[in-house]
């Protein structure tokens, strides 16, 4: 959309979020980033369990796995990044997480300029600090990340993200972008067929009742079960598939027990 920006920032590195749910919320960000920098090389740095969210994404040119160094070596590496700079390997680094450490990661990677929210006392590392205020707590997470790009483009006289962010006040439905390969789709179809779910004749609803911090962030499992039971009774063509890790297997059993003919524990 803007060739001038792509000429100025030919190589961009984005430090991805550390949590799976947050990563999904950032997928629209990359669509707008590509529109703003159509000719730039966009690379992301992500933790191993986050990187698969962005596989096959046409807006991303490369994925680098972030390797964490603990102990003394990790501390010395971070300290070195604060007092010295590598050659400018990237023209722009964008920190999606709010943490000081995420900005350090971009500094260590050799980013000439760094963009991100001015939080966690990391202003000294940011060339383009994005203001944060308490009102941002009330913004949908998708628009929270889009605002980073919006702020940067405003400073450059552009506001291509403005319309999307303004829609947040009008109840616009967020659009997540996960790109599946043909093999992944075929594997899912095969799995559904094996358990007797008719893809053409049923509405399939996926549920993931787990959360990393347990009950502090998780909707009560019994409420999932009540929703499944009620919808199964009202709509005969609805089928539920429950996802999660091994830690949530018991939650899946409880939910599926509320509608044994319509819910399946994955």
N, C-alpha and C positions, 0 to 999 in steps of 0.2 A: 504493500500500500504506500510505503514511503521509501523510495530508493535512496534518498539522502541519508536517512538514518542507517540503512544497511551499509552504505559506503563508510560511514563513521564507525559503526560497530559491526565489523565483519565477523567476529568470533564472540559468541555469547555463551557463558557458562551459568547454568541455573542450579543452585543448591536446593535439592528437593526436601520436602518435609520428612519427619522421622516416623510418622504414624500412617498406617494404611488408609484409614478413613480420611485423614487430612490430604493424603496424596490424591485420592479420588476427587476431592473438592478442588484440587488445583488443575484438573484436566482442561477446563475452559480457558484458564490462563494461557496455556501453550497455544491454543488456537489464535488468541488475540496477539500473542507475542509474534507468531509467524506472520500475521497480517501487518504488524508494525515493522517487521524486519524480514521482508520476503526473500532477500538474497543473502541473508546472513547464515552462518553455520551455527546452529543451536545445539548445544550439548548439555546434558544434565549429569549431575553427580548425585547418586542415590545409594542408600543402604541396600544390602543384598535382598532383603525381603520387600523392599519398596520398588525396586527397578522393574519387576514384571508388569506393574500397572501401566508403564509407559511403552512397553514393547509394541512394535508395529504402528506406533503413532506417527503419522506422516508429517507432523509439525516438529519432530525431533530428529536431528541428524545422527546423534551418537549418545550412547549411555555409558557412563563410567561408574563402576562400583566404588562406593566410598568405603575405605578401610580405616577403621578406628585404631589408633595407637593409644594404649593406656600407660599408666605409670610414668616414670621419669622421662622416657623417650617421647611420649606424647606431649608432656608438658614442655619439654625443651623445643619440640617442633613448633608448638603454638607460640612460644616466646620468641623464637627466631622469626616467625612470620610477622611479628609486631615491630621488629627492629630492622628488618631487611626485606627487600622485595625481589622476587625472582624476575626473570625477563618477562615482558608483557606477553604472555601466551594467549590471553583473552582480552578483548577490548572492553567487555562489560561482564561483571558478575552480578547475579541477582539472587538475593537470599530470601527464600520463601519462609523458612523458619524465623522466629523472632530472636533466637539465642545469639549470644556473643560468639559461641563456638562455630556457628554456621558461617558468620562473617569471616572468622579466622580461616575456615576451610577455603573460602574464596581467595583470601589473601595468599594463603600457602600455594594455591593453584596457579597464581600469577595473573590475577585480574587487574587490569589497569585502573578501572573504575568499579565501584561496588554500590549497588542499589538495594535498599531494604528499609523496613520500618525502623525508626529510631527508638529502639527498645533494648532492654537488658544492658544498659550502659555501654553500648557499642558504637555510639556516635562517632568516636574517633576513627573508626574503621570505614565509615560510610562516606563516599563521595557524593552520593545522592540520597540523603536521609529523608524518609517519608514520615511526615508528622503522624502521631497517634494520639487519639483522645478517647475518652470513655464511651463516646457514642458509637465507636467502632465495635463495641461488644454487642450491639444490637443489629449489626449487619450480617446477613447470611455469609457463611464462610467463603463461598465462591467469590462474592464481591469484595470480601476482605483482601483476597489475593489479587483480584483484578485492579484494586485501587493502587497497588504498588506500581503497576504499569501505567495506570491512568495518571498518577502523580508525575511520573517521569516524562510522559509524553506532553503533559501540560507545560512543563518547564521548557520543552522544546517547541512549544506553540501548537502542539497537536493534541487532540482529545478524542481519538478513535474509540476509546473504551467508554467514553462518557455515556453514550446511549444505553449500553448494557448495564452500567452501574445505576443509572437513573431508573431503570426498570425495576430495580430492587424495591423501590417504594411503591410500585404498582402491582406487587404480587406476582412478578414474572417467575415462571418455573425454571429453575436452573437446569442446564443441560450438561450432563456428564459425558465424557468421551473415552470409552474403552474400546480398543481395536483388537478384535479376536482374529486369529488365523483361521484358515479353512480347516486345518487339522483339529483345532480346538473346538470349533463348531460341530464338526462331525463326531468327535468324541462325546460331546454333550448330548447330541441327538441319539447316539447309540446307547448311552446310559439311560436316558429317559425311556427309550423303547424297551430296554431290558426290564424295567420295573412296571411297564404297562401304561405309561402315560402317552395318550394320543396327542401329539403336538398340534395337529390341525384342528382338533375338536375341543381342546381345553385351553383355558386361560391359566398360565403357569405363573405362580407367585413365589419368588425367592425370599427366604427369611434368614437373617444372620443375627441371632439373639445375644451373641457374646460381646465382650468388651475387655480391653486389656486390664483395666483397673477394677474389674468385677462389678459388684453391685453399685459402686459409686457412679458408674457411667452406663449401667445396663437397665433397660426397662424390665420390670419384673417378668419372669418367665411365665407365671400363671396368667398374666394378661395377654401374652402372645397366644397362649393356649385358648383363652376365651375368644380372641379374635378369629383364630383358625376355626374353632368349633362353630361360631356364629356364621361366618362367611360360607363354610361348607354346607351348613343347613339351608342357607338362603340361595346359594348358587351351586347347582349340581355339576357344573362344568369347570369348577375351579380346582386346581391341584397345587399343593404347596410342597416346596422342596426346602429343607432346612440345612443351611451351611454352617461351617464353623471348624474350629480345630478340635483335636481330641479332648481338650479340656471342656468343651461344650457338648460332648456327646450325650450326657445325661439330660441337658436342657432340650436337646433335640427329641429324645425319647418322650419326655413329658409333653412337649408340644404336639408331637405326632399322635400320642395316645388320645388326645382330645378329638381327633378325626382320623381314625386308623385307615379309612378307605380313601382319604383325600390328601393326607400329608405323609411325606416320605423323608426319613432322616438320612442326610448325606454326610 
